[in-house]
Amino acid sequence: MSRPTETAAVDRECMTRAIAAATQVRCITSPNPWVGAVLRAEDGTMFEGATLEPGKSHAEVVALDAAGDAARGGTLYVTLEPCSHQGRTGPCVDAIIDAGVRRVVVGVVDPDERVSGRGIELLRKAGIEVEVGVQEEQVRNQLAPYLKHRRTGRPWVVLKLAATLDGGTAAPNGTSKWITSPPARADGHRLRAESDAILIGAGTVRRDDPSLTVRDYRPPVMPSSGSVDPMRVVLGSVPEGAKVEPCLEMRGDLGKVLDELGAEGVVQLLVEGGAGVAGEFHRSGLVDRYVVYVAPAVFGGSDANGLFGGAGAWDISELWRGRFTSVERIGEDLRIELAPLTEEG
């Protein structure tokens, strides 16, 4: 194996480890990005780090602290461009320069206007070799909610749906518990834990009186608060005494709703329904990811409630088409993830 090929293989391996480290802190960093880092010392020893809760150390600093003197002359792998501005913590570029790191490998450039290439520029001016774009696609997928929020000011919208094989979400008499299996419902709670806010319509509140808390999932790293429950948002008025309280009641144009939530620091919004709300978000083109749990069950008729409320495509030429990003089996069910054919930013 030639030297450049060997270096490229090591770079991919180390960035993969950094991505895995970031996965562990997915539920504690928001509105900051969930970033992973690996410091590879000159002797090949590796030290990992991941971003802590807001106000605490970023991934680069955690890895550098773990390495200590071994960081000098080493290579730092980080999924997102190191910050170059003073926030609640100091600039990561300063810590990298002070540690004597020889080379920095970055997954993606940070679109935050306070960074946006400046971190890379400062590192290069300090004589540090910088390479950008290693495992870029994987990092972009992992950080998609953060990247969109920084580019547009709006949250990444995940629409969660659950249905039988023939598309039913509830029986004609309104009963719906439970269509999917416990493992699928636990995965849905993981989505809740990873989201800053969860949104439903007032009709769902009146009909089902959900609490919208995280009960069936515990992330690898818990925040110091001990809770990963998202902020609860309801489109419309909530009846007194509803389990969803305290919640934020919102009305009006969905685009403006997203603007307001984004301004409040909501990086990922999970939309759980009901069918009317799902249809509105879908037809408005505001969904970034569809997560659909399909159970091996059928209602066997045309009178069950469907996934979407409202008018859909009238003609086959108007059919919405997306692309599958993943299909996997969870328990007895299928978990299907779809993205629009054209994605924003």
Summary of the structure (lengths in Angstrom):
residues: 345
radius of gyration: 22.3
end to end distance: 37.7
largest distance: 69.4
contacts: 1118
relative contact order: 0.12
helix: 32%
strand: 23%
